[in-house]
Amino acid sequence: MKRVLLVGGSGMLGSNIVVSSSAFDLYPTYLRNRITHPRALQLDISDRDSVLKRVEAIKPEVIVHAGGMTKPTACEKEPAVAYRVNVEGTAHLVEAARGIGARFIFLSSDLVFDGSAERYDEDSPTHPLSVYGHTKVEGEELVRTGSDDFAIVRTTVMYGWSSRYTESLAEWVLRGLQEGQDLSMYHDQYRQFIFINDLVAAIFELIEMEDPSTSSGRGPLNETILVAGPELRSRYEFAKRLAQIFGLPKTNIRSTSFDSTPQAAFTSKRLRLDTTKAARILRTPMRGVDDGLRAMVALAEEGYREHFNRIF
């Protein structure tokens, strides 16, 4: 059973890793939002000494970095804090991972691209529009130059169930519809929404995976991978499909233009990712929106959400 240090264990992705990680000896970290887990620990990644001491004490075989400042709007408001956490914090983790020979899995974003190209793959030049995107580009470079064994996962807008500390796009839409709110959804901003449980399964594969390019299947990974859903959809389309699948009325879902929002200045409008490489090296298929939303319904019926209540 591999020992894994999960940075950002109380976040949207991190919380799903925590509740699904029985195959690993997991050490989840948090900063403010406490986790009720036997091996949870508080960690400020911007504190280099603390990071080095914690990692040296635990000696994980893999570090999954899913933490940091993940909201682009917050990063625009506090760029110095975003740099300290997302760039300097990543540098500290990379240094610690290299010191003990751990694999480093870094969660990056499709927002490293500006959306001007028709399609992006792993070799496409980056050109972020936002502070958040810039911190991810710098973090990626730190990982590539400072790690001996790494995977950089560029992903996109996630949806699914999560802990009480976070709210995915699907949960936000679902709550709004259940409360009878009017929801203004962009009809002209497009992303390849990813079902969070599929992303978790992909990360678990990368934790275990050996070098897929060698005949022996052994050695460091050292891959950058675009992991996203197979469909390019607008938020308006997403909300309509959610209402249909959850059996809720669509009348309160309003169509609005992304161009009319302040975020249009620093967030890409259309991002199509070529996920051919992910499909080649990962066994986990990424579900389309309809299948992912149906899986959310099934998970709720199976009691999946109760796992969060016990841990967060």
Backbone as numpy.savetxt, mean C-alpha at the origin, in Angstrom:
# Nx Ny Nz CAx CAy CAz Cx Cy Cz
9.44 -20.79 9.90 8.59 -19.59 9.90 9.48 -18.35 9.90
9.34 -17.52 8.87 10.22 -16.36 8.75 9.83 -15.27 9.74
10.87 -14.62 10.27 10.67 -13.49 11.17 10.57 -12.22 10.34
9.45 -11.50 10.47 9.17 -10.34 9.63 8.88 -9.13 10.50
9.58 -8.04 10.24 9.28 -6.76 10.88 8.40 -5.96 9.94
7.21 -5.63 10.39 6.26 -4.86 9.58 6.21 -3.44 10.11
6.67 -2.51 9.31 6.63 -1.09 9.67 5.32 -0.50 9.17
4.56 0.09 10.08 3.26 0.63 9.70 2.14 -0.37 9.93
2.20 -1.08 11.03 1.25 -2.16 11.28 -0.17 -1.71 11.57
-0.39 -0.44 11.90 -1.75 0.02 12.18 -2.38 0.74 10.99
-1.65 0.84 9.88 -2.19 1.49 8.69 -3.13 0.58 7.93
-3.64 1.08 6.81 -4.62 0.33 6.04 -4.05 -0.99 5.54
-2.92 -0.93 4.89 -2.30 -2.17 4.42 -1.73 -2.97 5.58
-1.04 -2.28 6.48 -0.42 -2.97 7.60 -1.40 -3.75 8.44
-2.57 -3.18 8.70 -3.56 -3.87 9.54 -4.05 -5.15 8.89
-4.17 -5.15 7.56 -4.57 -6.37 6.86 -3.46 -7.42 6.86
-2.21 -6.96 6.83 -1.10 -7.90 6.95 -1.12 -8.55 8.34
-1.36 -7.73 9.36 -1.36 -8.24 10.73 -2.43 -9.33 10.92
-3.64 -9.08 10.45 -4.72 -10.05 10.69 -4.63 -11.27 9.78
-3.70 -11.25 8.81 -3.59 -12.36 7.85 -2.25 -13.07 7.91
-1.45 -12.81 8.95 -0.03 -13.20 8.91 0.31 -14.43 9.74
-0.57 -15.37 9.88 -0.31 -16.52 10.74 0.86 -17.37 10.26
1.24 -17.23 8.99 2.35 -18.04 8.45 3.71 -17.45 8.78
3.74 -16.27 9.43 5.01 -15.60 9.72 5.13 -15.27 11.20
6.36 -15.14 11.66 6.67 -14.66 12.99 6.72 -13.14 12.89
5.57 -12.49 13.05 5.43 -11.08 12.71 5.67 -10.17 13.90
6.41 -9.08 13.65 6.64 -8.02 14.62 6.11 -6.72 14.00
4.85 -6.35 14.28 4.30 -5.13 13.71 4.65 -3.90 14.53
4.95 -2.81 13.87 5.25 -1.56 14.57 4.12 -0.55 14.41
4.08 0.39 15.35 3.12 1.49 15.28 3.82 2.71 15.87
3.26 3.88 15.57 3.78 5.11 16.17 2.83 5.63 17.23
1.59 5.92 16.83 0.60 6.45 17.80 -0.56 5.49 18.02
-0.99 4.81 16.98 -2.17 3.95 17.07 -1.78 2.55 17.53
-2.04 2.28 18.78 -1.56 1.07 19.43 -2.16 -0.20 18.83
-1.36 -1.25 18.78 -1.76 -2.56 18.27 -1.73 -3.55 19.42
-2.83 -4.29 19.62 -2.88 -5.33 20.65 -2.40 -6.64 20.03
-1.10 -6.81 20.02 -0.46 -7.97 19.40 0.72 -8.35 20.28
0.98 -9.62 20.50 2.03 -10.01 21.46 3.43 -9.52 21.12
3.69 -9.24 19.83 5.03 -8.79 19.44 5.03 -7.38 18.85
3.94 -6.63 19.09 3.87 -5.26 18.58 4.84 -4.36 19.35
5.40 -3.38 18.65 6.31 -2.47 19.29 6.17 -1.07 18.70
6.39 -0.08 19.55 6.32 1.30 19.09 7.64 1.69 18.45
7.57 2.37 17.30 8.80 2.73 16.60 8.59 4.01 15.81
9.49 4.96 16.03 9.53 6.19 15.24 10.66 6.04 14.23
10.32 5.82 12.96 11.36 5.53 11.97 12.25 6.73 11.67
11.81 7.93 12.08 12.67 9.10 11.87 13.80 9.17 12.90
13.75 8.31 13.90 14.79 8.23 14.94 15.77 7.11 14.56
16.90 7.47 14.00 17.85 6.49 13.48 18.33 5.52 14.55
18.72 6.02 15.70 19.25 5.14 16.74 18.21 4.13 17.19
16.97 4.57 17.33 15.90 3.67 17.74 15.68 2.58 16.70
15.70 2.96 15.43 15.50 1.98 14.35 16.62 0.94 14.37
17.86 1.39 14.45 18.99 0.46 14.42 18.96 -0.49 15.61
18.63 0.02 16.78 18.59 -0.82 17.98 17.46 -1.85 17.90
16.29 -1.40 17.48 15.14 -2.31 17.39 15.41 -3.43 16.40
15.90 -3.07 15.22 16.13 -4.06 14.18 17.23 -5.03 14.60
18.27 -4.53 15.22 19.35 -5.39 15.68 18.86 -6.36 16.75
17.95 -5.90 17.60 17.42 -6.77 18.67 16.51 -7.86 18.11
15.69 -7.52 17.13 14.73 -8.48 16.58 15.37 -9.40 15.55
16.28 -8.84 14.75 16.95 -9.56 13.67 15.94 -10.24 12.71
15.08 -9.45 12.10 14.12 -10.04 11.16 14.82 -10.49 9.89
14.26 -11.50 9.26 14.77 -11.92 7.95 14.24 -11.02 6.83
13.10 -10.40 7.09 12.47 -9.51 6.11 11.91 -8.29 6.85
12.10 -7.11 6.25 11.44 -5.90 6.73 10.47 -5.45 5.64
9.20 -5.29 6.00 8.19 -4.76 5.09 7.90 -3.33 5.53
8.21 -2.38 4.67 8.02 -0.96 5.01 6.73 -0.46 4.36
5.64 -0.49 5.15 4.34 -0.03 4.68 3.89 1.19 5.48
4.83 1.85 6.15 4.49 2.98 7.01 4.83 4.32 6.39
4.82 5.35 7.23 5.15 6.69 6.77 3.93 7.55 6.58
4.14 8.73 5.99 3.04 9.63 5.64 2.51 9.21 4.27
1.29 8.73 4.24 0.75 8.14 3.01 -0.34 8.97 2.35
-0.74 10.07 2.96 -1.78 10.92 2.38 -1.13 12.09 1.63
-1.30 12.16 0.31 -0.68 13.23 -0.47 -1.02 14.63 0.02
-2.26 14.86 0.43 -2.66 16.19 0.89 -1.88 16.59 2.14
-1.72 15.65 3.07 -0.96 15.94 4.30 0.50 16.24 3.97
1.05 15.53 3.01 2.45 15.76 2.61 2.63 17.14 1.99
1.64 17.59 1.21 1.71 18.93 0.63 1.69 20.00 1.71
0.93 19.78 2.76 0.82 20.76 3.84 2.06 20.79 4.72
2.72 19.63 4.88 3.89 19.55 5.75 5.04 18.84 5.03
5.62 19.48 4.03 6.66 18.81 3.24 7.90 18.42 4.04
8.27 19.23 5.03 9.46 18.91 5.82 9.23 17.65 6.65
8.03 17.52 7.20 7.71 16.32 7.97 7.65 15.11 7.04
7.05 15.29 5.86 6.97 14.19 4.90 8.36 13.72 4.50
9.28 14.63 4.29 10.65 14.25 3.94 11.33 13.51 5.09
11.15 14.02 6.30 11.80 13.39 7.45 11.31 11.96 7.65
9.99 11.77 7.51 9.42 10.44 7.74 9.64 9.52 6.54
9.28 9.98 5.35 9.26 9.10 4.18 10.64 8.88 3.56
11.51 9.85 3.67 12.84 9.70 3.07 13.88 9.32 4.14
14.02 10.16 5.15 15.01 9.85 6.18 14.63 8.57 6.93
13.35 8.38 7.19 12.91 7.15 7.86 13.22 5.92 7.04
13.02 6.01 5.73 13.35 4.89 4.85 14.85 4.63 4.85
15.65 5.70 4.85 17.11 5.54 4.90 17.54 4.79 6.15
16.92 5.09 7.27 17.27 4.41 8.53 16.92 2.92 8.46
15.76 2.62 7.89 15.35 1.21 7.78 16.23 0.44 6.81
16.59 1.07 5.71 17.47 0.42 4.74 18.83 0.12 5.37
19.35 1.08 6.11 20.63 0.88 6.79 20.54 -0.28 7.78
19.45 -0.33 8.52 19.28 -1.40 9.50 19.13 -2.75 8.83
18.38 -2.81 7.74 18.19 -4.07 7.02 19.50 -4.58 6.45
20.28 -3.68 5.87 21.58 -4.09 5.30 22.51 -4.60 6.39
22.43 -3.99 7.56 23.32 -4.39 8.66 23.10 -5.81 9.13
21.88 -6.32 8.98 21.61 -7.70 9.43 21.32 -8.65 8.27
21.43 -8.14 7.04 21.20 -8.99 5.87 19.75 -9.34 5.62
18.83 -8.43 5.98 17.40 -8.69 5.80 16.93 -8.23 4.43
15.96 -8.94 3.88 15.29 -8.47 2.67 14.46 -7.24 3.02
14.40 -6.28 2.10 13.66 -5.05 2.33 12.56 -4.92 1.28
11.30 -4.93 1.73 10.16 -4.76 0.82 9.57 -3.38 1.07
9.62 -2.55 0.04 9.25 -1.14 0.15 7.98 -0.88 -0.64
6.97 -0.34 0.05 5.71 0.00 -0.61 5.81 1.41 -1.19
5.77 1.46 -2.52 5.80 2.74 -3.21 4.45 2.98 -3.87
4.40 3.88 -4.83 3.11 4.36 -5.33 3.14 4.63 -6.82
1.97 4.54 -7.45 1.86 4.96 -8.85 2.01 6.48 -8.99
1.97 7.20 -7.88 2.13 8.65 -7.93 3.58 9.09 -8.13
4.47 8.15 -8.38 5.81 8.52 -8.86 5.74 8.97 -10.32
4.60 8.73 -10.98 4.39 9.13 -12.37 3.46 10.34 -12.44
3.53 11.09 -13.55 2.71 12.30 -13.68 1.43 12.10 -14.46
1.24 10.93 -15.08 0.02 10.65 -15.80 -0.01 11.15 -17.23
1.10 11.68 -17.73 1.10 12.23 -19.09 1.26 11.14 -20.16
1.78 9.98 -19.78 1.97 8.88 -20.73 0.73 8.01 -20.80
0.58 7.30 -21.91 -0.56 6.42 -22.08 -0.51 5.25 -21.11
0.71 4.76 -20.85 0.88 3.57 -20.01 2.26 3.62 -19.37
2.38 3.04 -18.17 3.66 3.01 -17.46 4.03 1.57 -17.11
5.34 1.27 -17.22 5.84 0.00 -16.72 6.99 0.29 -15.76
7.69 -0.77 -15.34 8.74 -0.61 -14.33 9.91 0.25 -14.81
10.12 0.33 -16.12 11.24 1.10 -16.66 10.87 2.51 -17.09
9.62 2.89 -16.95 9.20 4.24 -17.33 9.85 5.27 -16.42
10.27 6.42 -16.99 10.87 7.46 -16.14 9.85 8.03 -15.17
10.31 8.30 -13.96 9.43 8.88 -12.95 9.39 10.40 -13.09
8.25 10.96 -12.75 8.09 12.42 -12.75 6.90 12.76 -11.86
7.12 12.75 -10.56 6.00 12.99 -9.63 5.56 14.45 -9.64
4.28 14.65 -9.37 3.72 15.99 -9.27 3.61 16.48 -7.84
3.67 15.56 -6.89 3.39 15.88 -5.49 4.61 15.69 -4.60
4.54 16.30 -3.42 5.56 16.06 -2.39 5.61 14.57 -2.06
4.43 13.97 -1.88 4.37 12.54 -1.59 5.08 11.73 -2.66
4.78 12.00 -3.93 5.43 11.27 -5.01 6.94 11.45 -5.00
7.39 12.67 -4.73 8.85 12.92 -4.66 9.49 12.11 -3.53
8.82 12.03 -2.38 9.41 11.26 -1.28 9.47 9.78 -1.63
8.51 9.29 -2.42 8.55 7.88 -2.83 9.67 7.63 -3.82
9.89 8.55 -4.74 11.00 8.40 -5.69 12.33 8.37 -4.94
12.50 9.27 -4.00 13.75 9.29 -3.23 13.88 8.03 -2.38
12.78 7.58 -1.81 12.82 6.34 -1.03 13.20 5.15 -1.88
12.64 5.07 -3.08 12.99 3.97 -3.99 14.49 3.96 -4.28
15.04 5.14 -4.53 16.47 5.21 -4.86 17.33 4.77 -3.67
16.92 5.13 -2.48 17.64 4.67 -1.29 17.61 3.16 -1.17
16.47 2.57 -1.49 16.34 1.11 -1.42 17.23 0.44 -2.46
17.20 0.95 -3.70 17.99 0.32 -4.77 19.50 0.42 -4.51
19.94 1.56 -4.03 21.37 1.74 -3.83 21.88 1.20 -2.50
20.97 1.05 -1.52 21.42 0.66 -0.18 21.08 -0.73 0.25
20.27 -1.46 -0.56 19.84 -2.79 -0.16 20.51 -3.87 -1.00
20.83 -4.97 -0.37 21.40 -6.11 -1.08 20.32 -7.06 -1.58
19.13 -6.96 -1.01 18.02 -7.85 -1.37 16.73 -7.08 -1.12
16.03 -6.71 -2.20 14.88 -5.83 -2.02 13.79 -6.12 -3.05
12.59 -5.62 -2.72 11.48 -5.55 -3.67 10.81 -4.21 -3.47
10.65 -3.46 -4.55 9.91 -2.20 -4.53 8.56 -2.46 -5.19
7.50 -2.26 -4.45 6.15 -2.53 -4.94 5.45 -1.19 -5.16
5.28 -0.83 -6.41 4.50 0.37 -6.72 3.04 -0.05 -6.86
2.20 0.51 -6.02 0.79 0.13 -6.05 -0.07 1.37 -6.15
-1.36 1.23 -5.96 -2.29 2.31 -6.25 -3.35 2.41 -5.15
-4.50 2.98 -5.45 -5.55 3.17 -4.45 -6.10 1.82 -4.01
-6.06 1.58 -2.70 -6.51 0.30 -2.16 -7.95 0.40 -1.66
-8.64 -0.71 -1.73 -9.98 -0.78 -1.13 -10.14 -2.13 -0.45
-10.99 -2.16 0.57 -11.21 -3.37 1.35 -11.52 -2.97 2.78
-11.51 -3.95 3.68 -11.74 -3.69 5.09 -10.43 -3.28 5.76
-10.52 -2.50 6.83 -9.31 -2.11 7.54 -9.64 -1.83 9.00
-8.64 -1.42 9.76 -8.81 -1.19 11.19 -9.56 0.11 11.45
-9.90 0.33 12.70 -10.63 1.54 13.08 -9.78 2.80 12.90
-8.48 2.63 12.73 -7.61 3.79 12.56 -7.63 4.33 11.13
-8.11 3.56 10.19 -8.07 3.96 8.79 -9.43 3.71 8.14
-9.57 4.19 6.92 -10.81 3.98 6.17 -10.45 3.92 4.69
-10.66 2.77 4.10 -10.37 2.62 2.67 -11.41 3.35 1.85
-11.14 3.49 0.55 -12.11 4.12 -0.34 -13.46 3.42 -0.26
-13.45 2.10 -0.28 -14.71 1.34 -0.23 -15.45 1.58 1.08
-14.73 1.60 2.19 -15.37 1.83 3.49 -15.95 3.23 3.57
-15.25 4.20 3.00 -15.75 5.58 3.01 -17.03 5.70 2.19
-17.03 5.11 1.01 -18.24 5.13 0.17 -19.38 4.38 0.86
-19.08 3.21 1.40 -20.09 2.39 2.06 -20.72 3.13 3.23
-19.90 3.76 4.06 -20.42 4.50 5.21 -21.31 5.65 4.75
-20.86 6.37 3.72 -21.64 7.49 3.22 -22.99 7.06 2.68
-23.01 5.95 1.96 -24.27 5.46 1.41 -25.21 4.98 2.52
-24.65 4.29 3.51 -25.47 3.79 4.61 -26.04 4.92 5.46
-25.33 6.05 5.53 -25.78 7.19 6.32 -26.62 8.17 5.49
-26.82 7.85 4.22 -27.64 8.70 3.36 -26.98 10.00 2.94
-25.65 10.04 2.97 -24.93 11.24 2.58 -24.90 11.40 1.06
-24.76 12.64 0.60 -24.48 12.89 -0.81 -22.98 12.74 -1.03
-22.59 11.87 -1.95 -21.18 11.61 -2.22 -20.81 12.17 -3.58
-19.86 13.08 -3.60 -19.35 13.62 -4.85 -18.13 12.81 -5.27
-18.23 12.13 -6.40 -17.19 11.22 -6.86 -16.67 11.66 -8.22
-15.36 11.63 -8.39 -14.75 12.09 -9.65 -15.09 11.14 -10.80
-15.61 11.71 -11.87 -15.89 10.90 -13.06 -14.73 10.93 -14.05
-13.71 11.75 -13.78 -12.63 11.95 -14.75 -11.24 11.75 -14.16
-11.14 11.06 -13.03 -9.84 10.64 -12.50 -9.85 9.12 -12.46
-8.81 8.51 -13.04 -8.82 7.07 -13.26 -7.61 6.41 -12.61
-7.89 5.32 -11.89 -6.82 4.52 -11.28 -7.21 3.04 -11.39
-6.22 2.17 -11.18 -6.46 0.72 -11.21 -6.60 0.22 -9.78
-7.76 0.49 -9.18 -8.00 0.18 -7.78 -7.64 -1.28 -7.47
-6.99 -1.47 -6.32 -6.53 -2.81 -5.96 -7.21 -3.28 -4.67
-7.72 -4.50 -4.71 -8.32 -5.11 -3.52 -7.20 -5.42 -2.54
-7.32 -4.90 -1.33 -6.20 -4.92 -0.39 -5.76 -6.34 -0.03
-6.67 -7.29 0.01 -6.28 -8.66 0.35 -5.43 -9.29 -0.74
-5.64 -8.88 -2.00 -4.78 -9.35 -3.08 -3.36 -8.79 -2.93
-3.27 -7.52 -2.55 -1.95 -6.91 -2.33 -1.23 -7.59 -1.17
-1.95 -7.90 -0.11 -1.35 -8.62 1.02 -0.79 -9.96 0.56
-1.57 -10.70 -0.23 -1.11 -12.00 -0.72 0.15 -11.84 -1.58
0.21 -10.78 -2.38 1.40 -10.54 -3.20 2.62 -10.25 -2.32
2.44 -9.48 -1.27 3.55 -9.19 -0.36 4.02 -10.45 0.34
3.09 -11.30 0.75 3.48 -12.57 1.37 4.31 -13.41 0.40
3.95 -13.41 -0.87 4.76 -14.12 -1.87 6.16 -13.55 -1.93
6.28 -12.22 -1.92 7.60 -11.58 -2.02 8.45 -11.84 -0.79
7.81 -12.01 0.35 8.56 -12.37 1.57 9.26 -13.71 1.38
8.58 -14.66 0.77 9.10 -16.02 0.61 9.91 -16.23 -0.67
9.72 -15.38 -1.66 10.26 -15.62 -3.00 11.78 -15.52 -3.07
12.34 -16.42 -3.86 13.76 -16.33 -4.20 13.89 -15.73 -5.59
15.10 -15.52 -6.05 15.36 -14.86 -7.33 14.70 -15.64 -8.47
13.66 -15.07 -9.13 12.97 -15.82 -10.18 13.75 -15.92 -11.48
14.86 -15.17 -11.59 15.62 -15.17 -12.85 16.69 -16.24 -12.91
16.94 -16.94 -11.79 17.99 -17.96 -11.77 17.38 -19.35 -11.86
18.14 -20.26 -12.43 17.65 -21.64 -12.58 17.49 -22.32 -11.23
18.30 -21.93 -10.27 18.22 -22.54 -8.94 17.10 -21.94 -8.10
16.63 -20.74 -8.52 15.60 -20.07 -7.73 16.11 -19.55 -6.41
17.41 -19.32 -6.30 17.99 -18.85 -5.04 18.69 -17.52 -5.27
18.78 -16.75 -4.22 19.47 -15.49 -4.31 18.57 -14.32 -3.99
19.13 -13.09 -4.04 18.34 -11.90 -3.72 17.27 -11.64 -4.78
16.25 -10.90 -4.39 15.14 -10.63 -5.29 15.45 -9.43 -6.20
15.67 -8.26 -5.60 16.07 -7.05 -6.32 15.17 -6.76 -7.51
13.89 -6.52 -7.20 12.88 -6.28 -8.24 12.06 -5.03 -7.91
11.69 -4.32 -8.97 10.67 -3.28 -8.89 9.45 -3.82 -9.64
8.28 -3.76 -9.01 7.09 -4.41 -9.58 5.90 -3.45 -9.45
5.14 -3.34 -10.52 3.88 -2.61 -10.48 2.76 -3.59 -10.15
2.10 -3.38 -9.03 1.04 -4.28 -8.58 -0.25 -3.47 -8.45
-1.21 -3.77 -9.32 -2.46 -3.01 -9.34 -3.56 -3.88 -9.91
-4.79 -3.41 -9.78 -5.92 -4.11 -10.37 -5.87 -4.07 -11.89
-6.62 -4.91 -12.56 -6.54 -5.03 -14.01 -7.32 -3.98 -14.79
-8.15 -3.18 -14.09 -9.06 -2.27 -14.79 -8.77 -0.81 -14.43
-8.88 0.06 -15.41 -8.79 1.49 -15.17 -10.22 2.01 -14.96
-10.51 2.50 -13.75 -11.86 2.92 -13.42 -11.83 4.31 -12.76
-12.92 5.06 -12.92 -13.04 6.32 -12.20 -13.61 6.04 -10.81
-13.45 7.01 -9.92 -14.03 6.86 -8.57 -15.56 6.82 -8.64
-16.13 7.55 -9.59 -17.57 7.54 -9.77 -18.05 6.13 -10.16
-17.35 5.51 -11.12 -17.70 4.14 -11.51 -17.53 3.18 -10.34
-16.47 3.36 -9.58 -16.21 2.50 -8.43 -17.37 2.58 -7.44
-17.80 3.80 -7.12 -18.88 3.97 -6.15 -20.18 3.35 -6.65
-20.46 3.49 -7.93 -21.67 2.91 -8.50 -21.65 1.38 -8.40
-20.50 0.78 -8.70 -20.40 -0.68 -8.61 -20.53 -1.14 -7.16
-19.94 -0.38 -6.23 -20.05 -0.76 -4.81 -21.52 -0.75 -4.37
-22.23 0.30 -4.74 -23.64 0.38 -4.37 -24.42 -0.80 -4.92
-24.15 -1.16 -6.16 -24.84 -2.28 -6.80 -24.56 -3.59 -6.06
-23.30 -3.85 -5.77 -22.91 -5.13 -5.19 -23.32 -5.24 -3.72
-23.32 -4.11 -3.00 -23.74 -4.14 -1.60 -25.24 -3.94 -1.44
-25.94 -3.79 -2.55 -27.39 -3.65 -2.49 -27.87 -2.34 -1.89
-27.16 -1.25 -2.20 -27.51 0.06 -1.66 -27.95 1.00 -2.79
-28.76 1.99 -2.47 -29.21 2.92 -3.52 -28.07 3.77 -4.07
-28.16 4.09 -5.36 -27.13 4.88 -6.02 -27.48 6.35 -6.13
-28.67 6.71 -5.69 -29.18 8.05 -5.94 -28.34 9.16 -5.32
-27.61 8.87 -4.25 -26.81 9.91 -3.58 -25.40 10.03 -4.13
-25.08 9.25 -5.16 -23.74 9.31 -5.75 -23.75 10.36 -6.86
-23.02 11.45 -6.64 -22.98 12.55 -7.59 -21.68 12.54 -8.38
-21.78 12.89 -9.63 -20.61 12.98 -10.51 -20.01 14.38 -10.43
-18.70 14.45 -10.22 -18.02 15.75 -10.18 -16.69 15.65 -10.89
-16.13 16.78 -11.28 -14.88 16.79 -12.04 -13.68 16.94 -11.11
-12.69 16.11 -11.36 -11.45 16.18 -10.59 -10.73 17.51 -10.82
-10.87 18.08 -12.02 -10.18 19.32 -12.35 -10.60 20.48 -11.45
-11.76 20.36 -10.81 -12.27 21.45 -9.98 -11.74 21.39 -8.55
-10.88 20.41 -8.22 -10.40 20.25 -6.85 -8.96 20.74 -6.71
-8.56 21.18 -5.50 -7.17 21.60 -5.29 -6.16 20.47 -5.56
-6.57 19.23 -5.34 -5.65 18.10 -5.55 -5.22 17.95 -7.00
-6.00 18.51 -7.93 -5.68 18.39 -9.34 -4.30 18.98 -9.66
-3.84 19.89 -8.80 -2.54 20.52 -9.03 -1.37 19.60 -8.72
-1.60 18.57 -7.89 -0.46 17.74 -7.49 -0.75 16.24 -7.51
-1.87 15.83 -8.09 -2.19 14.41 -8.18 -2.52 14.06 -9.62
-1.95 12.98 -10.11 -2.16 12.59 -11.49 -3.62 12.26 -11.75
-4.08 12.59 -12.95 -5.49 12.41 -13.29 -5.77 11.02 -13.83
-4.81 10.46 -14.56 -5.03 9.16 -15.19 -3.74 8.37 -15.16
-3.75 7.21 -14.54 -2.54 6.39 -14.43 -2.85 4.95 -14.83
-2.38 4.57 -16.00 -2.54 3.19 -16.46 -1.21 2.47 -16.27
-1.22 1.40 -15.49 -0.01 0.65 -15.18 0.02 -0.67 -15.94
1.17 -0.98 -16.50 1.38 -2.27 -17.16 1.82 -3.27 -16.10
0.95 -4.19 -15.78 1.22 -5.15 -14.69 1.67 -6.51 -15.23
2.23 -6.51 -16.44 2.68 -7.77 -17.06 3.71 -8.47 -16.19
4.64 -7.71 -15.65 5.71 -8.31 -14.85 5.15 -8.95 -13.59
4.23 -8.27 -12.92 3.63 -8.83 -11.71 2.90 -10.13 -12.03
2.18 -10.15 -13.17 1.46 -11.36 -13.55 2.41 -12.51 -13.84
3.63 -12.18 -14.28 4.61 -13.22 -14.61 5.27 -13.81 -13.38
5.57 -13.00 -12.38 6.35 -13.51 -11.27 5.51 -13.81 -10.02
4.26 -13.35 -9.98 3.40 -13.61 -8.83 2.32 -14.62 -9.18
2.02 -15.50 -8.23 0.93 -16.45 -8.43 -0.43 -15.81 -8.15
-0.43 -14.80 -7.30 -1.69 -14.17 -6.88 -2.29 -13.35 -8.01
-3.50 -13.66 -8.47 -4.15 -12.82 -9.47 -4.76 -11.59 -8.80
-4.67 -10.45 -9.47 -5.28 -9.23 -8.95 -6.71 -9.14 -9.49
-7.68 -9.12 -8.59 -9.08 -9.13 -9.01 -9.54 -7.76 -9.51
-10.49 -7.79 -10.47 -11.13 -6.58 -10.90 -12.06 -6.05 -9.83
-12.59 -4.85 -10.03 -13.40 -4.18 -9.02 -14.61 -5.01 -8.61
-15.34 -5.54 -9.56 -16.55 -6.30 -9.20 -16.21 -7.51 -8.33
-15.19 -8.27 -8.74 -14.80 -9.46 -7.97 -14.24 -9.06 -6.60
-13.50 -7.97 -6.55 -12.96 -7.52 -5.28 -14.05 -7.07 -4.32
-15.05 -6.35 -4.83 -16.15 -5.92 -3.97 -16.99 -7.11 -3.51
-17.18 -8.08 -4.37 -17.89 -9.29 -3.94 -17.11 -10.03 -2.86
-15.78 -10.01 -2.98 -14.95 -10.64 -1.95 -15.08 -9.89 -0.63
-15.23 -8.57 -0.67 -15.47 -7.81 0.56 -16.75 -8.27 1.25
-17.79 -8.46 0.46 -19.06 -8.92 1.02 -18.88 -10.29 1.68
-18.19 -11.18 0.97 -17.98 -12.54 1.49 -17.14 -12.51 2.76
-16.11 -11.68 2.81 -15.27 -11.59 4.00 -16.07 -11.07 5.20
-16.94 -10.10 4.96 -17.77 -9.58 6.05 -18.67 -10.68 6.60
-19.23 -11.48 5.71 -20.11 -12.57 6.13 -19.35 -13.64 6.91
-18.06 -13.79 6.61 -17.22 -14.79 7.29 -16.67 -14.28 8.62
-16.89 -13.01 8.95 -16.40 -12.46 10.20 -15.01 -11.87 10.14
-14.53 -11.57 8.93 -13.17 -11.04 8.77 -12.98 -9.74 9.54
-13.99 -8.89 9.56 -13.85 -7.58 10.20 -13.65 -7.70 11.71
-14.10 -8.79 12.29 -13.96 -8.96 13.74 -12.50 -9.12 14.15
-11.66 -9.59 13.24 -10.23 -9.72 13.56 -9.63 -8.36 13.90
-10.04 -7.32 13.19 -9.53 -5.98 13.47 -9.92 -5.50 14.85
-11.15 -5.82 15.25 -11.63 -5.36 16.56 -10.83 -5.96 17.70
-10.26 -7.15 17.50 -9.48 -7.79 18.56 -8.06 -7.25 18.66
-7.57 -6.67 17.57 -6.16 -6.28 17.52 -5.96 -4.77 17.56
-6.94 -4.00 17.05 -6.77 -2.55 16.93 -7.80 -1.78 17.75
